[in-house]
């Protein structure tokens, strides 16, 4: 449980920083609604999709090795 919580917390921190950078360079201002949407959507996508995809790929590569 602690591992999942720390993974989500780290994702929120990293993706919020990236959202600020992307918002500033895309819109020449800090758009907080974009940052909030970007942070939440990327954190959830990372936690539920990308993390499971990388686990699946590592299992598939270990099976062939």
Predicted model as a PDB file, atoms N, CA, C, CB and O in Angstrom, pLDDT in the B-factor column:
MODEL        1                                                                  
ATOM      1  N   UNK A   1       0.827  -1.199   0.000  1.00 86.00           N  
ATOM      2  CA  UNK A   1       0.000   0.000   0.000  1.00 86.00           C  
ATOM      3  C   UNK A   1       0.869   1.261   0.000  1.00 86.00           C  
ATOM      4  CB  UNK A   1      -0.939   0.000   1.215  1.00 86.00           C  
ATOM      5  O   UNK A   1       0.572   2.230  -0.699  1.00 86.00           O  
ATOM      6  N   UNK A   2       1.948   1.235   0.795  1.00 89.00           N  
ATOM      7  CA  UNK A   2       2.840   2.387   0.844  1.00 89.00           C  
ATOM      8  C   UNK A   2       3.516   2.612  -0.499  1.00 89.00           C  
ATOM      9  CB  UNK A   2       3.889   2.201   1.935  1.00 89.00           C  
ATOM     10  O   UNK A   2       3.761   3.749  -0.904  1.00 89.00           O  
ATOM     11  N   UNK A   3       3.818   1.504  -1.189  1.00 88.00           N  
ATOM     12  CA  UNK A   3       4.464   1.613  -2.500  1.00 88.00           C  
ATOM     13  C   UNK A   3       3.533   2.294  -3.507  1.00 88.00           C  
ATOM     14  CB  UNK A   3       4.877   0.216  -3.017  1.00 88.00           C  
ATOM     15  O   UNK A   3       3.973   3.147  -4.278  1.00 88.00           O  
ATOM     16  N   UNK A   4       2.264   1.926  -3.502  1.00 87.00           N  
ATOM     17  CA  UNK A   4       1.304   2.541  -4.428  1.00 87.00           C  
ATOM     18  C   UNK A   4       1.100   4.016  -4.110  1.00 87.00           C  
ATOM     19  CB  UNK A   4      -0.041   1.806  -4.374  1.00 87.00           C  
ATOM     20  O   UNK A   4       1.041   4.848  -5.016  1.00 87.00           O  
ATOM     21  N   UNK A   5       0.993   4.337  -2.836  1.00 91.00           N  
ATOM     22  CA  UNK A   5       0.793   5.721  -2.427  1.00 91.00           C  
ATOM     23  C   UNK A   5       2.008   6.576  -2.777  1.00 91.00           C  
ATOM     24  CB  UNK A   5       0.509   5.796  -0.924  1.00 91.00           C  
ATOM     25  O   UNK A   5       1.863   7.704  -3.249  1.00 91.00           O  
ATOM     26  N   UNK A   6       3.190   6.045  -2.550  1.00 91.00           N  
ATOM     27  CA  UNK A   6       4.394   6.808  -2.889  1.00 91.00           C  
ATOM     28  C   UNK A   6       4.545   6.958  -4.401  1.00 91.00           C  
ATOM     29  CB  UNK A   6       5.639   6.130  -2.304  1.00 91.00           C  
ATOM     30  O   UNK A   6       5.042   7.981  -4.873  1.00 91.00           O  
ATOM     31  N   UNK A   7       4.125   5.960  -5.156  1.00 89.00           N  
ATOM     32  CA  UNK A   7       4.172   6.032  -6.625  1.00 89.00           C  
ATOM     33  C   UNK A   7       3.234   7.130  -7.131  1.00 89.00           C  
ATOM     34  CB  UNK A   7       3.787   4.662  -7.255  1.00 89.00           C  
ATOM     35  O   UNK A   7       3.604   7.903  -8.014  1.00 89.00           O  
ATOM     36  N   UNK A   8       2.034   7.199  -6.578  1.00 91.00           N  
ATOM     37  CA  UNK A   8       1.079   8.233  -6.984  1.00 91.00           C  
ATOM     38  C   UNK A   8       1.558   9.611  -6.555  1.00 91.00           C  
ATOM     39  CB  UNK A   8      -0.308   7.951  -6.391  1.00 91.00           C  
ATOM     40  O   UNK A   8       1.444  10.567  -7.321  1.00 91.00           O  
ATOM     41  N   UNK A   9       2.090   9.729  -5.348  1.00 93.00           N  
ATOM     42  CA  UNK A   9       2.592  11.010  -4.863  1.00 93.00           C  
ATOM     43  C   UNK A   9       3.766  11.508  -5.712  1.00 93.00           C  
ATOM     44  CB  UNK A   9       3.015  10.888  -3.399  1.00 93.00           C  
ATOM     45  O   UNK A   9       3.836  12.690  -6.049  1.00 93.00           O  
ATOM     46  N   UNK A  10       4.672  10.613  -6.047  1.00 93.00           N  
ATOM     47  CA  UNK A  10       5.801  10.995  -6.902  1.00 93.00           C  
ATOM     48  C   UNK A  10       5.312  11.402  -8.292  1.00 93.00           C  
ATOM     49  CB  UNK A  10       6.813   9.834  -7.012  1.00 93.00           C  
ATOM     50  O   UNK A  10       5.833  12.346  -8.885  1.00 93.00           O  
ATOM     51  N   UNK A  11       4.315  10.692  -8.806  1.00 92.00           N  
ATOM     52  CA  UNK A  11       3.744  11.051 -10.101  1.00 92.00           C  
ATOM     53  C   UNK A  11       3.098  12.425 -10.074  1.00 92.00           C  
ATOM     54  CB  UNK A  11       2.726  10.016 -10.529  1.00 92.00           C  
ATOM     55  O   UNK A  11       3.251  13.202 -11.015  1.00 92.00           O  
ATOM     56  N   UNK A  12       2.378  12.730  -9.003  1.00 94.00           N  
ATOM     57  CA  UNK A  12       1.762  14.048  -8.875  1.00 94.00           C  
ATOM     58  C   UNK A  12       2.805  15.157  -8.860  1.00 94.00           C  
ATOM     59  CB  UNK A  12       0.918  14.115  -7.611  1.00 94.00           C  
ATOM     60  O   UNK A  12       2.623  16.199  -9.490  1.00 94.00           O  
ATOM     61  N   UNK A  13       3.890  14.932  -8.145  1.00 95.00           N  
ATOM     62  CA  UNK A  13       4.939  15.952  -8.063  1.00 95.00           C  
ATOM     63  C   UNK A  13       5.623  16.138  -9.414  1.00 95.00           C  
ATOM     64  CB  UNK A  13       5.978  15.572  -6.992  1.00 95.00           C  
ATOM     65  O   UNK A  13       5.771  17.264  -9.890  1.00 95.00           O  
ATOM     66  N   UNK A  14       6.035  15.045 -10.024  1.00 95.00           N  
ATOM     67  CA  UNK A  14       6.762  15.132 -11.291  1.00 95.00           C  
ATOM     68  C   UNK A  14       5.881  15.702 -12.402  1.00 95.00           C  
ATOM     69  CB  UNK A  14       7.285  13.752 -11.696  1.00 95.00           C  
ATOM     70  O   UNK A  14       6.308  16.584 -13.146  1.00 95.00           O  
ATOM     71  N   UNK A  15       4.653  15.195 -12.511  1.00 95.00           N  
ATOM     72  CA  UNK A  15       3.785  15.662 -13.596  1.00 95.00           C  
ATOM     73  C   UNK A  15       3.281  17.081 -13.362  1.00 95.00           C  
ATOM     74  CB  UNK A  15       2.605  14.723 -13.758  1.00 95.00           C  
ATOM     75  O   UNK A  15       2.963  17.772 -14.330  1.00 95.00           O  
ATOM     76  N   UNK A  16       3.194  17.541 -12.123  1.00 96.00           N  
ATOM     77  CA  UNK A  16       2.816  18.941 -11.902  1.00 96.00           C  
ATOM     78  C   UNK A  16       3.941  19.873 -12.342  1.00 96.00           C  
ATOM     79  CB  UNK A  16       2.473  19.183 -10.415  1.00 96.00           C  
ATOM     80  O   UNK A  16       3.683  20.930 -12.918  1.00 96.00           O  
ATOM     81  N   UNK A  17       5.191  19.484 -12.072  1.00 96.00           N  
ATOM     82  CA  UNK A  17       6.321  20.300 -12.537  1.00 96.00           C  
ATOM     83  C   UNK A  17       6.364  20.325 -14.054  1.00 96.00           C  
ATOM     84  CB  UNK A  17       7.653  19.763 -11.977  1.00 96.00           C  
ATOM     85  O   UNK A  17       6.554  21.383 -14.654  1.00 96.00           O  
ATOM     86  N   UNK A  18       6.188  19.156 -14.683  1.00 95.00           N  
ATOM     87  CA  UNK A  18       6.167  19.114 -16.145  1.00 95.00           C  
ATOM     88  C   UNK A  18       4.986  19.903 -16.711  1.00 95.00           C  
ATOM     89  CB  UNK A  18       6.107  17.666 -16.631  1.00 95.00           C  
ATOM     90  O   UNK A  18       5.115  20.544 -17.753  1.00 95.00           O  
ATOM     91  N   UNK A  19       3.847  19.861 -16.038  1.00 95.00           N  
ATOM     92  CA  UNK A  19       2.681  20.623 -16.482  1.00 95.00           C  
ATOM     93  C   UNK A  19       2.927  22.122 -16.434  1.00 95.00           C  
ATOM     94  CB  UNK A  19       1.476  20.278 -15.632  1.00 95.00           C  
ATOM     95  O   UNK A  19       2.492  22.852 -17.325  1.00 95.00           O  
ATOM     96  N   UNK A  20       3.619  22.583 -15.407  1.00 96.00           N  
ATOM     97  CA  UNK A  20       3.954  24.010 -15.311  1.00 96.00           C  
ATOM     98  C   UNK A  20       4.868  24.413 -16.458  1.00 96.00           C  
ATOM     99  CB  UNK A  20       4.628  24.327 -13.956  1.00 96.00           C  
ATOM    100  O   UNK A  20       4.668  25.455 -17.083  1.00 96.00           O  
ATOM    101  N   UNK A  21       5.871  23.586 -16.732  1.00 96.00           N  
ATOM    102  CA  UNK A  21       6.807  23.887 -17.823  1.00 96.00           C  
ATOM    103  C   UNK A  21       6.098  23.875 -19.170  1.00 96.00           C  
ATOM    104  CB  UNK A  21       7.967  22.878 -17.832  1.00 96.00           C  
ATOM    105  O   UNK A  21       6.289  24.784 -19.978  1.00 96.00           O  
ATOM    106  N   UNK A  22       5.289  22.863 -19.417  1.00 95.00           N  
ATOM    107  CA  UNK A  22       4.563  22.780 -20.691  1.00 95.00           C  
ATOM    108  C   UNK A  22       3.586  23.937 -20.831  1.00 95.00           C  
ATOM    109  CB  UNK A  22       3.814  21.442 -20.803  1.00 95.00           C  
ATOM    110  O   UNK A  22       3.473  24.524 -21.907  1.00 95.00           O  
ATOM    111  N   UNK A  23       2.885  24.269 -19.768  1.00 95.00           N  
ATOM    112  CA  UNK A  23       1.929  25.372 -19.812  1.00 95.00           C  
ATOM    113  C   UNK A  23       2.626  26.690 -20.092  1.00 95.00           C  
ATOM    114  CB  UNK A  23       1.156  25.460 -18.504  1.00 95.00           C  
ATOM    115  O   UNK A  23       2.133  27.493 -20.884  1.00 95.00           O  
ATOM    116  N   UNK A  24       3.750  26.921 -19.463  1.00 94.00           N  
ATOM    117  CA  UNK A  24       4.457  28.186 -19.653  1.00 94.00           C  
ATOM    118  C   UNK A  24       4.991  28.317 -21.076  1.00 94.00           C  
ATOM    119  CB  UNK A  24       5.603  28.308 -18.652  1.00 94.00           C  
ATOM    120  O   UNK A  24       4.870  29.379 -21.687  1.00 94.00           O  
ATOM    121  N   UNK A  25       5.573  27.259 -21.602  1.00 94.00           N  
ATOM    122  CA  UNK A  25       6.139  27.346 -22.945  1.00 94.00           C  
ATOM    123  C   UNK A  25       5.078  27.256 -24.036  1.00 94.00           C  
ATOM    124  CB  UNK A  25       7.160  26.253 -23.142  1.00 94.00           C  
ATOM    125  O   UNK A  25       5.304  27.757 -25.138  1.00 94.00           O  
ATOM    126  N   UNK A  26       3.948  26.646 -23.776  1.00 92.00           N  
ATOM    127  CA  UNK A  26       2.887  26.547 -24.787  1.00 92.00           C  
ATOM    128  C   UNK A  26       2.026  27.797 -24.840  1.00 92.00           C  
ATOM    129  CB  UNK A  26       2.010  25.341 -24.511  1.00 92.00           C  
ATOM    130  O   UNK A  26       1.734  28.312 -25.920  1.00 92.00           O  
ATOM    131  N   UNK A  27       1.618  28.288 -23.668  1.00 89.00           N  
ATOM    132  CA  UNK A  27       0.673  29.396 -23.605  1.00 89.00           C  
ATOM    133  C   UNK A  27       1.318  30.719 -23.210  1.00 89.00           C  
ATOM    134  CB  UNK A  27      -0.419  29.068 -22.637  1.00 89.00           C  
ATOM    135  O   UNK A  27       0.632  31.741 -23.173  1.00 89.00           O  
ATOM    136  N   UNK A  28       2.604  30.732 -22.916  1.00 93.00           N  
ATOM    137  CA  UNK A  28       3.348  31.906 -22.435  1.00 93.00           C  
ATOM    138  C   UNK A  28       2.765  32.456 -21.135  1.00 93.00           C  
ATOM    139  CB  UNK A  28       3.350  33.002 -23.501  1.00 93.00           C  
ATOM    140  O   UNK A  28       2.923  33.635 -20.817  1.00 93.00           O  
ATOM    141  N   UNK A  29       2.098  31.594 -20.402  1.00 93.00           N  
ATOM    142  CA  UNK A  29       1.584  31.929 -19.083  1.00 93.00           C  
ATOM    143  C   UNK A  29       1.312  30.617 -18.354  1.00 93.00           C  
ATOM    144  CB  UNK A  29       0.290  32.820 -19.172  1.00 93.00           C  
ATOM    145  O   UNK A  29       1.326  29.547 -18.963  1.00 93.00           O  
ATOM    146  N   UNK A  30       1.071  30.704 -17.078  1.00 93.00           N  
ATOM    147  CA  UNK A  30       0.773  29.499 -16.304  1.00 93.00           C  
ATOM    148  C   UNK A  30      -0.743  29.352 -16.212  1.00 93.00           C  
ATOM    149  CB  UNK A  30       1.423  29.561 -14.876  1.00 93.00           C  
ATOM    150  O   UNK A  30      -1.426  30.144 -15.561  1.00 93.00           O  
ATOM    151  N   UNK A  31      -1.247  28.322 -16.877  1.00 93.00           N  
ATOM    152  CA  UNK A  31      -2.677  28.037 -16.914  1.00 93.00           C  
ATOM    153  C   UNK A  31      -2.951  26.921 -15.892  1.00 93.00           C  
ATOM    154  CB  UNK A  31      -3.147  27.623 -18.372  1.00 93.00           C  
ATOM    155  O   UNK A  31      -2.642  25.755 -16.140  1.00 93.00           O  
ATOM    156  N   UNK A  32      -3.531  27.292 -14.747  1.00 95.00           N  
ATOM    157  CA  UNK A  32      -3.694  26.341 -13.656  1.00 95.00           C  
ATOM    158  C   UNK A  32      -4.688  25.234 -13.968  1.00 95.00           C  
ATOM    159  CB  UNK A  32      -4.126  27.060 -12.422  1.00 95.00           C  
ATOM    160  O   UNK A  32      -4.538  24.121 -13.464  1.00 95.00           O  
ATOM    161  N   UNK A  33      -5.693  25.506 -14.781  1.00 95.00           N  
ATOM    162  CA  UNK A  33      -6.661  24.467 -15.145  1.00 95.00           C  
ATOM    163  C   UNK A  33      -5.980  23.408 -16.002  1.00 95.00           C  
ATOM    164  CB  UNK A  33      -7.874  25.078 -15.897  1.00 95.00           C  
ATOM    165  O   UNK A  33      -6.196  22.212 -15.809  1.00 95.00           O  
ATOM    166  N   UNK A  34      -5.156  23.849 -16.952  1.00 94.00           N  
ATOM    167  CA  UNK A  34      -4.393  22.903 -17.763  1.00 94.00           C  
ATOM    168  C   UNK A  34      -3.451  22.076 -16.893  1.00 94.00           C  
ATOM    169  CB  UNK A  34      -3.599  23.645 -18.847  1.00 94.00           C  
ATOM    170  O   UNK A  34      -3.347  20.862 -17.069  1.00 94.00           O  
ATOM    171  N   UNK A  35      -2.773  22.723 -15.966  1.00 95.00           N  
ATOM    172  CA  UNK A  35      -1.821  22.024 -15.099  1.00 95.00           C  
ATOM    173  C   UNK A  35      -2.534  20.984 -14.245  1.00 95.00           C  
ATOM    174  CB  UNK A  35      -1.073  23.023 -14.200  1.00 95.00           C  
ATOM    175  O   UNK A  35      -2.036  19.869 -14.085  1.00 95.00           O  
ATOM    176  N   UNK A  36      -3.691  21.332 -13.697  1.00 96.00           N  
ATOM    177  CA  UNK A  36      -4.457  20.398 -12.885  1.00 96.00           C  
ATOM    178  C   UNK A  36      -4.912  19.203 -13.715  1.00 96.00           C  
ATOM    179  CB  UNK A  36      -5.664  21.099 -12.261  1.00 96.00           C  
ATOM    180  O   UNK A  36      -4.764  18.057 -13.290  1.00 96.00           O  
ATOM    181  N   UNK A  37      -5.471  19.469 -14.907  1.00 96.00           N  
ATOM    182  CA  UNK A  37      -5.925  18.389 -15.775  1.00 96.00           C  
ATOM    183  C   UNK A  37      -4.753  17.515 -16.215  1.00 96.00           C  
ATOM    184  CB  UNK A  37      -6.653  18.958 -16.999  1.00 96.00           C  
ATOM    185  O   UNK A  37      -4.849  16.288 -16.177  1.00 96.00           O  
ATOM    186  N   UNK A  38      -3.657  18.130 -16.629  1.00 94.00           N  
ATOM    187  CA  UNK A  38      -2.471  17.401 -17.077  1.00 94.00           C  
ATOM    188  C   UNK A  38      -1.918  16.517 -15.956  1.00 94.00           C  
ATOM    189  CB  UNK A  38      -1.389  18.383 -17.562  1.00 94.00           C  
ATOM    190  O   UNK A  38      -1.608  15.347 -16.183  1.00 94.00           O  
ATOM    191  N   UNK A  39      -1.795  17.068 -14.759  1.00 96.00           N  
ATOM    192  CA  UNK A  39      -1.221  16.337 -13.640  1.00 96.00           C  
ATOM    193  C   UNK A  39      -2.072  15.127 -13.270  1.00 96.00           C  
ATOM    194  CB  UNK A  39      -1.066  17.255 -12.436  1.00 96.00           C  
ATOM    195  O   UNK A  39      -1.553  14.022 -13.119  1.00 96.00           O  
ATOM    196  N   UNK A  40      -3.362  15.334 -13.128  1.00 96.00           N  
ATOM    197  CA  UNK A  40      -4.233  14.222 -12.737  1.00 96.00           C  
ATOM    198  C   UNK A  40      -4.326  13.159 -13.820  1.00 96.00           C  
ATOM    199  CB  UNK A  40      -5.623  14.737 -12.408  1.00 96.00           C  
ATOM    200  O   UNK A  40      -4.258  11.965 -13.526  1.00 96.00           O  
ATOM    201  N   UNK A  41      -4.480  13.579 -15.062  1.00 96.00           N  
ATOM    202  CA  UNK A  41      -4.628  12.589 -16.131  1.00 96.00           C  
ATOM    203  C   UNK A  41      -3.342  11.805 -16.357  1.00 96.00           C  
ATOM    204  CB  UNK A  41      -5.048  13.271 -17.426  1.00 96.00           C  
ATOM    205  O   UNK A  41      -3.396  10.593 -16.564  1.00 96.00           O  
ATOM    206  N   UNK A  42      -2.195  12.462 -16.323  1.00 94.00           N  
ATOM    207  CA  UNK A  42      -0.935  11.752 -16.535  1.00 94.00           C  
ATOM    208  C   UNK A  42      -0.590  10.857 -15.355  1.00 94.00           C  
ATOM    209  CB  UNK A  42       0.193  12.743 -16.779  1.00 94.00           C  
ATOM    210  O   UNK A  42      -0.033   9.777 -15.550  1.00 94.00           O  
ATOM    211  N   UNK A  43      -0.908  11.277 -14.143  1.00 94.00           N  
ATOM    212  CA  UNK A  43      -0.648  10.434 -12.977  1.00 94.00           C  
ATOM    213  C   UNK A  43      -1.504   9.175 -13.027  1.00 94.00           C  
ATOM    214  CB  UNK A  43      -0.918  11.208 -11.677  1.00 94.00           C  
ATOM    215  O   UNK A  43      -1.008   8.077 -12.776  1.00 94.00           O  
ATOM    216  N   UNK A  44      -2.773   9.325 -13.346  1.00 93.00           N  
ATOM    217  CA  UNK A  44      -3.651   8.159 -13.438  1.00 93.00           C  
ATOM    218  C   UNK A  44      -3.258   7.252 -14.597  1.00 93.00           C  
ATOM    219  CB  UNK A  44      -5.100   8.600 -13.594  1.00 93.00           C  
ATOM    220  O   UNK A  44      -3.270   6.029 -14.457  1.00 93.00           O  
ATOM    221  N   UNK A  45      -2.910   7.841 -15.744  1.00 93.00           N  
ATOM    222  CA  UNK A  45      -2.487   7.036 -16.889  1.00 93.00           C  
ATOM    223  C   UNK A  45      -1.185   6.299 -16.568  1.00 93.00           C  
ATOM    224  CB  UNK A  45      -2.308   7.925 -18.142  1.00 93.00           C  
ATOM    225  O   UNK A  45      -1.026   5.133 -16.929  1.00 93.00           O  
ATOM    226  N   UNK A  46      -0.276   6.964 -15.905  1.00 90.00           N  
ATOM    227  CA  UNK A  46       0.984   6.335 -15.534  1.00 90.00           C  
ATOM    228  C   UNK A  46       0.756   5.192 -14.553  1.00 90.00           C  
ATOM    229  CB  UNK A  46       1.936   7.365 -14.930  1.00 90.00           C  
ATOM    230  O   UNK A  46       1.355   4.124 -14.687  1.00 90.00           O  
ATOM    231  N   UNK A  47      -0.103   5.415 -13.576  1.00 89.00           N  
ATOM    232  CA  UNK A  47      -0.329   4.409 -12.542  1.00 89.00           C  
ATOM    233  C   UNK A  47      -1.083   3.193 -13.070  1.00 89.00           C  
ATOM    234  CB  UNK A  47      -1.091   5.020 -11.386  1.00 89.00           C  
ATOM    235  O   UNK A  47      -0.726   2.058 -12.755  1.00 89.00           O  
ATOM    236  N   UNK A  48      -2.118   3.420 -13.865  1.00 89.00           N  
ATOM    237  CA  UNK A  48      -2.962   2.311 -14.298  1.00 89.00           C  
ATOM    238  C   UNK A  48      -2.554   1.699 -15.633  1.00 89.00           C  
ATOM    239  CB  UNK A  48      -4.370   2.772 -14.388  1.00 89.00           C  
ATOM    240  O   UNK A  48      -2.807   0.515 -15.859  1.00 89.00           O  
ATOM    241  N   UNK A  49      -1.930   2.468 -16.523  1.00 88.00           N  
ATOM    242  CA  UNK A  49      -1.632   1.955 -17.865  1.00 88.00           C  
ATOM    243  C   UNK A  49      -0.140   1.713 -18.054  1.00 88.00           C  
ATOM    244  CB  UNK A  49      -2.138   2.927 -18.929  1.00 88.00           C  
ATOM    245  O   UNK A  49       0.271   0.587 -18.332  1.00 88.00           O  
ATOM    246  N   UNK A  50       0.671   2.750 -17.907  1.00 84.00           N  
ATOM    247  CA  UNK A  50       2.093   2.637 -18.223  1.00 84.00           C  
ATOM    248  C   UNK A  50       2.831   1.689 -17.288  1.00 84.00           C  
ATOM    249  CB  UNK A  50       2.737   3.996 -18.172  1.00 84.00           C  
ATOM    250  O   UNK A  50       3.694   0.933 -17.732  1.00 84.00           O  
ATOM    251  N   UNK A  51       2.507   1.719 -16.016  1.00 82.00           N  
ATOM    252  CA  UNK A  51       3.184   0.842 -15.060  1.00 82.00           C  
ATOM    253  C   UNK A  51       2.874  -0.619 -15.364  1.00 82.00           C  
ATOM    254  CB  UNK A  51       2.767   1.186 -13.618  1.00 82.00           C  
ATOM    255  O   UNK A  51       3.766  -1.465 -15.312  1.00 82.00           O  
ATOM    256  N   UNK A  52       1.629  -0.920 -15.677  1.00 82.00           N  
ATOM    257  CA  UNK A  52       1.253  -2.297 -16.002  1.00 82.00           C  
ATOM    258  C   UNK A  52       1.835  -2.726 -17.344  1.00 82.00           C  
ATOM    259  CB  UNK A  52      -0.272  -2.443 -16.021  1.00 82.00           C  
ATOM    260  O   UNK A  52       2.179  -3.895 -17.523  1.00 82.00           O  
ATOM    261  N   UNK A  53       1.948  -1.804 -18.279  1.00 82.00           N  
ATOM    262  CA  UNK A  53       2.523  -2.107 -19.583  1.00 82.00           C  
ATOM    263  C   UNK A  53       4.001  -2.467 -19.453  1.00 82.00           C  
ATOM    264  CB  UNK A  53       2.346  -0.918 -20.536  1.00 82.00           C  
ATOM    265  O   UNK A  53       4.471  -3.407 -20.095  1.00 82.00           O  
ATOM    266  N   UNK A  54       4.728  -1.730 -18.631  1.00 76.00           N  
ATOM    267  CA  UNK A  54       6.147  -2.043 -18.448  1.00 76.00           C  
ATOM    268  C   UNK A  54       6.328  -3.371 -17.720  1.00 76.00           C  
ATOM    269  CB  UNK A  54       6.847  -0.921 -17.672  1.00 76.00           C  
ATOM    270  O   UNK A  54       7.273  -4.103 -18.014  1.00 76.00           O  
ATOM    271  N   UNK A  55       5.451  -3.695 -16.783  1.00 78.00           N  
ATOM    272  CA  UNK A  55       5.511  -4.998 -16.125  1.00 78.00           C  
ATOM    273  C   UNK A  55       5.252  -6.113 -17.128  1.00 78.00           C  
ATOM    274  CB  UNK A  55       4.496  -5.071 -14.973  1.00 78.00           C  
ATOM    275  O   UNK A  55       5.925  -7.143 -17.101  1.00 78.00           O  
ATOM    276  N   UNK A  56       4.289  -5.913 -18.005  1.00 82.00           N  
ATOM    277  CA  UNK A  56       3.957  -6.904 -19.018  1.00 82.00           C  
ATOM    278  C   UNK A  56       5.121  -7.100 -19.982  1.00 82.00           C  
ATOM    279  CB  UNK A  56       2.699  -6.487 -19.781  1.00 82.00           C  
ATOM    280  O   UNK A  56       5.431  -8.233 -20.350  1.00 82.00           O  
ATOM    281  N   UNK A  57       5.771  -6.010 -20.396  1.00 79.00           N  
ATOM    282  CA  UNK A  57       6.910  -6.116 -21.296  1.00 79.00           C  
ATOM    283  C   UNK A  57       8.089  -6.840 -20.643  1.00 79.00           C  
ATOM    284  CB  UNK A  57       7.339  -4.734 -21.753  1.00 79.00           C  
ATOM    285  O   UNK A  57       8.758  -7.645 -21.290  1.00 79.00           O  
ATOM    286  N   UNK A  58       8.342  -6.558 -19.374  1.00 80.00           N  
ATOM    287  CA  UNK A  58       9.460  -7.220 -18.705  1.00 80.00           C  
ATOM    288  C   UNK A  58       9.191  -8.709 -18.533  1.00 80.00           C  
ATOM    289  CB  UNK A  58       9.725  -6.574 -17.343  1.00 80.00           C  
ATOM    290  O   UNK A  58      10.115  -9.516 -18.643  1.00 80.00           O  
ATOM    291  N   UNK A  59       7.947  -9.088 -18.267  1.00 79.00           N  
ATOM    292  CA  UNK A  59       7.611 -10.514 -18.172  1.00 79.00           C  
ATOM    293  C   UNK A  59       7.770 -11.192 -19.527  1.00 79.00           C  
ATOM    294  CB  UNK A  59       6.171 -10.702 -17.651  1.00 79.00           C  
ATOM    295  O   UNK A  59       8.259 -12.318 -19.608  1.00 79.00           O  
ATOM    296  N   UNK A  60       7.360 -10.510 -20.585  1.00 75.00           N  
ATOM    297  CA  UNK A  60       7.452 -11.071 -21.929  1.00 75.00           C  
ATOM    298  C   UNK A  60       8.909 -11.251 -22.337  1.00 75.00           C  
ATOM    299  CB  UNK A  60       6.724 -10.172 -22.938  1.00 75.00           C  
ATOM    300  O   UNK A  60       9.253 -12.259 -22.954  1.00 75.00           O  
ATOM    301  N   UNK A  61       9.773 -10.288 -22.001  1.00 76.00           N  
ATOM    302  CA  UNK A  61      11.184 -10.406 -22.350  1.00 76.00           C  
ATOM    303  C   UNK A  61      11.878 -11.474 -21.525  1.00 76.00           C  
ATOM    304  CB  UNK A  61      11.884  -9.074 -22.164  1.00 76.00           C  
ATOM    305  O   UNK A  61      12.770 -12.154 -22.032  1.00 76.00           O  
ATOM    306  N   UNK A  62      11.497 -11.639 -20.277  1.00 77.00           N  
ATOM    307  CA  UNK A  62      12.096 -12.676 -19.437  1.00 77.00           C  
ATOM    308  C   UNK A  62      11.688 -14.071 -19.902  1.00 77.00           C  
ATOM    309  CB  UNK A  62      11.693 -12.474 -17.974  1.00 77.00           C  
ATOM    310  O   UNK A  62      12.445 -15.030 -19.745  1.00 77.00           O  
ATOM    311  N   UNK A  63      10.504 -14.180 -20.468  1.00 73.00           N  
ATOM    312  CA  UNK A  63      10.025 -15.466 -20.951  1.00 73.00           C  
ATOM    313  C   UNK A  63      10.836 -15.917 -22.168  1.00 73.00           C  
ATOM    314  CB  UNK A  63       8.531 -15.385 -21.301  1.00 73.00           C  
ATOM    315  O   UNK A  63      11.104 -17.107 -22.331  1.00 73.00           O  
ATOM    316  N   UNK A  64      11.228 -14.954 -23.029  1.00 68.00           N  
ATOM    317  CA  UNK A  64      11.974 -15.295 -24.239  1.00 68.00           C  
ATOM    318  C   UNK A  64      13.468 -15.452 -23.983  1.00 68.00           C  
ATOM    319  CB  UNK A  64      11.751 -14.238 -25.293  1.00 68.00           C  
ATOM    320  O   UNK A  64      14.171 -16.011 -24.824  1.00 68.00           O  
ATOM    321  N   UNK A  65      13.962 -14.985 -22.873  1.00 58.00           N  
ATOM    322  CA  UNK A  65      15.420 -15.038 -22.624  1.00 58.00           C  
ATOM    323  C   UNK A  65      15.863 -16.367 -22.079  1.00 58.00           C  
ATOM    324  CB  UNK A  65      15.831 -13.950 -21.660  1.00 58.00           C  
ATOM    325  O   UNK A  65      17.050 -16.564 -21.820  1.00 58.00           O  
TER     326      UNK A  65                                                      
ENDMDL                                                                          
END                                                                             
